[in-house]
Amino acid sequence: MNSIFNQLLNVKGTVVEDVRIVDSPLRPEPVLEVRVRPRAGALRCSRCGRRRRGYDQGGGVRR
């Protein structure tokens, strides 16, 4: 399942932890929510994709 979502989302160096469909009365349609985390030792710049030292330890959910 990891490789399918990595290809669909076009994300490299990540591990898919959870996939769920979120249905809320505030949205007109259900939303597919995919929870990912970086693979160990694979920190990359989100703009250029090059390996960089990490300054952000995460700590929060991002959308």
N, CA, C and O atoms as a GROMACS GRO file, in nm:
protein
  252
    1MET      N    1   0.082  -0.119   0.000
    1MET     CA    2   0.000   0.000   0.000
    1MET      C    3   0.087   0.126   0.000
    1MET      O    4   0.050   0.226  -0.061
    2ASN      N    5   0.201   0.122   0.068
    2ASN     CA    6   0.290   0.238   0.073
    2ASN      C    7   0.327   0.289  -0.066
    2ASN      O    8   0.316   0.408  -0.094
    3SER      N    9   0.370   0.198  -0.152
    3SER     CA   10   0.419   0.243  -0.283
    3SER      C   11   0.306   0.299  -0.369
    3SER      O   12   0.329   0.390  -0.448
    4ILE      N   13   0.185   0.248  -0.355
    4ILE     CA   14   0.073   0.300  -0.433
    4ILE      C   15   0.046   0.446  -0.395
    4ILE      O   16   0.034   0.532  -0.483
    5PHE      N   17   0.035   0.474  -0.265
    5PHE     CA   18   0.008   0.611  -0.223
    5PHE      C   19   0.127   0.702  -0.249
    5PHE      O   20   0.107   0.819  -0.282
    6ASN      N   21   0.250   0.653  -0.236
    6ASN     CA   22   0.367   0.735  -0.266
    6ASN      C   23   0.365   0.776  -0.412
    6ASN      O   24   0.400   0.890  -0.444
    7GLN      N   25   0.326   0.688  -0.502
    7GLN     CA   26   0.319   0.721  -0.644
    7GLN      C   27   0.202   0.816  -0.672
    7GLN      O   28   0.217   0.910  -0.749
    8LEU      N   29   0.087   0.791  -0.611
    8LEU     CA   30  -0.029   0.878  -0.633
    8LEU      C   31  -0.006   1.019  -0.581
    8LEU      O   32  -0.045   1.116  -0.646
    9LEU      N   33   0.058   1.030  -0.466
    9LEU     CA   34   0.081   1.160  -0.404
    9LEU      C   35   0.210   1.225  -0.451
    9LEU      O   36   0.233   1.343  -0.424
   10ASN      N   37   0.294   1.149  -0.522
   10ASN     CA   38   0.423   1.197  -0.570
   10ASN      C   39   0.510   1.247  -0.455
   10ASN      O   40   0.567   1.356  -0.462
   11VAL      N   41   0.519   1.166  -0.350
   11VAL     CA   42   0.606   1.198  -0.237
   11VAL      C   43   0.713   1.091  -0.227
   11VAL      O   44   0.685   0.972  -0.242
   12LYS      N   45   0.837   1.134  -0.203
   12LYS     CA   46   0.949   1.041  -0.194
   12LYS      C   47   1.004   1.043  -0.053
   12LYS      O   48   1.001   1.146   0.014
   13GLY      N   49   1.055   0.931  -0.009
   13GLY     CA   50   1.117   0.923   0.122
   13GLY      C   51   1.018   0.931   0.237
   13GLY      O   52   1.052   0.979   0.345
   14THR      N   53   0.896   0.884   0.214
   14THR     CA   54   0.796   0.886   0.320
   14THR      C   55   0.736   0.747   0.339
   14THR      O   56   0.743   0.662   0.251
   15VAL      N   57   0.679   0.728   0.455
   15VAL     CA   58   0.610   0.603   0.489
   15VAL      C   59   0.465   0.640   0.518
   15VAL      O   60   0.439   0.730   0.599
   16VAL      N   61   0.371   0.574   0.454
   16VAL     CA   62   0.229   0.597   0.479
   16VAL      C   63   0.192   0.525   0.608
   16VAL      O   64   0.205   0.403   0.618
   17GLU      N   65   0.145   0.601   0.707
   17GLU     CA   66   0.107   0.542   0.835
   17GLU      C   67  -0.040   0.508   0.843
   17GLU      O   68  -0.077   0.407   0.903
   18ASP      N   69  -0.127   0.592   0.784
   18ASP     CA   70  -0.270   0.570   0.797
   18ASP      C   71  -0.343   0.636   0.681
   18ASP      O   72  -0.301   0.741   0.632
   19VAL      N   73  -0.451   0.575   0.639
   19VAL     CA   74  -0.536   0.631   0.535
   19VAL      C   75  -0.680   0.617   0.582
   19VAL      O   76  -0.721   0.510   0.627
   20ARG      N   77  -0.756   0.725   0.573
   20ARG     CA   78  -0.896   0.718   0.613
   20ARG      C   79  -0.979   0.819   0.534
   20ARG      O   80  -0.926   0.916   0.479
   21ILE      N   81  -1.108   0.794   0.531
   21ILE     CA   82  -1.201   0.886   0.467
   21ILE      C   83  -1.270   0.964   0.578
   21ILE      O   84  -1.333   0.906   0.667
   22VAL      N   85  -1.258   1.096   0.573
   22VAL     CA   86  -1.315   1.184   0.675
   22VAL      C   87  -1.441   1.247   0.617
   22VAL      O   88  -1.438   1.316   0.516
   23ASP      N   89  -1.552   1.223   0.686
   23ASP     CA   90  -1.679   1.280   0.643
   23ASP      C   91  -1.724   1.378   0.750
   23ASP      O   92  -1.732   1.343   0.868
   24SER      N   93  -1.752   1.499   0.709
   24SER     CA   94  -1.791   1.604   0.802
   24SER      C   95  -1.911   1.679   0.747
   24SER      O   96  -1.921   1.700   0.626
   25PRO      N   97  -2.003   1.718   0.834
   25PRO     CA   98  -2.118   1.797   0.786
   25PRO      C   99  -2.077   1.936   0.738
   25PRO      O  100  -2.156   2.005   0.674
   26LEU      N  101  -1.954   1.979   0.770
   26LEU     CA  102  -1.906   2.110   0.727
   26LEU      C  103  -1.854   2.109   0.584
   26LEU      O  104  -1.836   2.215   0.524
   27ARG      N  105  -1.830   1.989   0.529
   27ARG     CA  106  -1.781   1.978   0.392
   27ARG      C  107  -1.887   1.916   0.303
   27ARG      O  108  -1.963   1.830   0.348
   28PRO      N  109  -1.894   1.958   0.176
   28PRO     CA  110  -1.995   1.900   0.087
   28PRO      C  111  -1.964   1.756   0.047
   28PRO      O  112  -2.054   1.680   0.012
   29GLU      N  113  -1.834   1.717   0.051
   29GLU     CA  114  -1.793   1.582   0.010
   29GLU      C  115  -1.696   1.525   0.111
   29GLU      O  116  -1.626   1.600   0.179
   30PRO      N  117  -1.689   1.392   0.123
   30PRO     CA  118  -1.587   1.330   0.209
   30PRO      C  119  -1.446   1.360   0.156
   30PRO      O  120  -1.427   1.385   0.037
   31VAL      N  121  -1.348   1.357   0.246
   31VAL     CA  122  -1.209   1.387   0.213
   31VAL      C  123  -1.122   1.266   0.246
   31VAL      O  124  -1.140   1.204   0.351
   32LEU      N  125  -1.029   1.232   0.156
   32LEU     CA  126  -0.934   1.126   0.181
   32LEU      C  127  -0.815   1.186   0.256
   32LEU      O  128  -0.748   1.276   0.206
   33GLU      N  129  -0.790   1.137   0.377
   33GLU     CA  130  -0.680   1.187   0.460
   33GLU      C  131  -0.572   1.080   0.468
   33GLU      O  132  -0.600   0.966   0.508
   34VAL      N  133  -0.450   1.116   0.430
   34VAL     CA  134  -0.338   1.023   0.431
   34VAL      C  135  -0.234   1.076   0.529
   34VAL      O  136  -0.186   1.189   0.514
   35ARG      N  137  -0.199   0.997   0.628
   35ARG     CA  138  -0.099   1.037   0.727
   35ARG      C  139   0.035   0.973   0.688
   35ARG      O  140   0.046   0.852   0.676
   36VAL      N  141   0.136   1.059   0.669
   36VAL     CA  142   0.269   1.011   0.631
   36VAL      C  143   0.374   1.064   0.727
   36VAL      O  144   0.350   1.162   0.799
   37ARG      N  145   0.489   1.000   0.728
   37ARG     CA  146   0.603   1.047   0.806
   37ARG      C  147   0.728   1.026   0.720
   37ARG      O  148   0.730   0.939   0.634
   38PRO      N  149   0.832   1.106   0.745
   38PRO     CA  150   0.955   1.087   0.666
   38PRO      C  151   1.022   0.956   0.701
   38PRO      O  152   1.021   0.913   0.817
   39ARG      N  153   1.079   0.893   0.603
   39ARG     CA  154   1.158   0.772   0.625
   39ARG      C  155   1.285   0.812   0.699
   39ARG      O  156   1.338   0.920   0.675
   40ALA      N  157   1.333   0.729   0.786
   40ALA     CA  158   1.453   0.760   0.865
   40ALA      C  159   1.570   0.796   0.775
   40ALA      O  160   1.601   0.724   0.680
   41GLY      N  161   1.634   0.909   0.805
   41GLY     CA  162   1.752   0.951   0.731
   41GLY      C  163   1.723   1.010   0.594
   41GLY      O  164   1.815   1.026   0.514
   42ALA      N  165   1.599   1.042   0.566
   42ALA     CA  166   1.565   1.090   0.432
   42ALA      C  167   1.505   1.231   0.437
   42ALA      O  168   1.402   1.257   0.375
   43LEU      N  169   1.569   1.321   0.509
   43LEU     CA  170   1.519   1.458   0.516
   43LEU      C  171   1.554   1.531   0.387
   43LEU      O  172   1.670   1.534   0.346
   44ARG      N  173   1.454   1.588   0.324
   44ARG     CA  174   1.474   1.659   0.198
   44ARG      C  175   1.404   1.793   0.201
   44ARG      O  176   1.303   1.811   0.270
   45CYS      N  177   1.458   1.886   0.126
   45CYS     CA  178   1.398   2.018   0.114
   45CYS      C  179   1.265   2.004   0.038
   45CYS      O  180   1.258   1.937  -0.064
   46SER      N  181   1.160   2.068   0.090
   46SER     CA  182   1.029   2.056   0.027
   46SER      C  183   1.021   2.135  -0.105
   46SER      O  184   0.931   2.111  -0.185
   47ARG      N  185   1.113   2.227  -0.127
   47ARG     CA  186   1.112   2.305  -0.251
   47ARG      C  187   1.198   2.244  -0.360
   47ARG      O  188   1.151   2.223  -0.472
   48CYS      N  189   1.325   2.215  -0.328
   48CYS     CA  190   1.416   2.167  -0.434
   48CYS      C  191   1.435   2.016  -0.431
   48CYS      O  192   1.483   1.959  -0.529
   49GLY      N  193   1.400   1.948  -0.320
   49GLY     CA  194   1.412   1.804  -0.312
   49GLY      C  195   1.549   1.753  -0.273
   49GLY      O  196   1.569   1.632  -0.262
   50ARG      N  197   1.646   1.844  -0.253
   50ARG     CA  198   1.780   1.800  -0.215
   50ARG      C  199   1.786   1.765  -0.066
   50ARG      O  200   1.710   1.818   0.014
   51ARG      N  201   1.878   1.674  -0.032
   51ARG     CA  202   1.896   1.637   0.108
   51ARG      C  203   1.949   1.757   0.186
   51ARG      O  204   2.043   1.825   0.143
   52ARG      N  205   1.888   1.781   0.300
   52ARG     CA  206   1.928   1.892   0.387
   52ARG      C  207   1.921   1.848   0.532
   52ARG      O  208   1.851   1.753   0.567
   53ARG      N  209   1.996   1.919   0.615
   53ARG     CA  210   1.986   1.892   0.758
   53ARG      C  211   1.850   1.940   0.806
   53ARG      O  212   1.799   2.041   0.758
   54GLY      N  213   1.792   1.868   0.899
   54GLY     CA  214   1.659   1.905   0.948
   54GLY      C  215   1.666   2.010   1.057
   54GLY      O  216   1.747   1.998   1.149
   55TYR      N  217   1.582   2.110   1.048
   55TYR     CA  218   1.573   2.210   1.154
   55TYR      C  219   1.439   2.198   1.225
   55TYR      O  220   1.422   2.246   1.337
   56ASP      N  221   1.344   2.134   1.160
   56ASP     CA  222   1.210   2.121   1.213
   56ASP      C  223   1.189   1.977   1.257
   56ASP      O  224   1.202   1.885   1.176
   57GLN      N  225   1.159   1.956   1.382
   57GLN     CA  226   1.140   1.821   1.434
   57GLN      C  227   0.997   1.772   1.418
   57GLN      O  228   0.961   1.668   1.474
   58GLY      N  229   0.917   1.843   1.345
   58GLY     CA  230   0.778   1.800   1.326
   58GLY      C  231   0.694   1.849   1.442
   58GLY      O  232   0.683   1.970   1.466
   59GLY      N  233   0.635   1.758   1.513
   59GLY     CA  234   0.560   1.793   1.631
   59GLY      C  235   0.418   1.839   1.605
   59GLY      O  236   0.346   1.872   1.699
   60GLY      N  237   0.377   1.841   1.481
   60GLY     CA  238   0.242   1.886   1.453
   60GLY      C  239   0.189   1.828   1.323
   60GLY      O  240   0.266   1.787   1.237
   61VAL      N  241   0.060   1.824   1.310
   61VAL     CA  242  -0.003   1.774   1.189
   61VAL      C  243  -0.009   1.887   1.088
   61VAL      O  244  -0.042   2.000   1.123
   62ARG      N  245   0.024   1.857   0.964
   62ARG     CA  246   0.019   1.956   0.858
   62ARG      C  247  -0.076   1.909   0.751
   62ARG      O  248  -0.092   1.788   0.731
   63ARG      N  249  -0.140   2.002   0.683
   63ARG     CA  250  -0.232   1.967   0.575
   63ARG      C  251  -0.185   2.032   0.447
   63ARG      O  252  -0.249   2.016   0.343
   0.00000   0.00000   0.00000
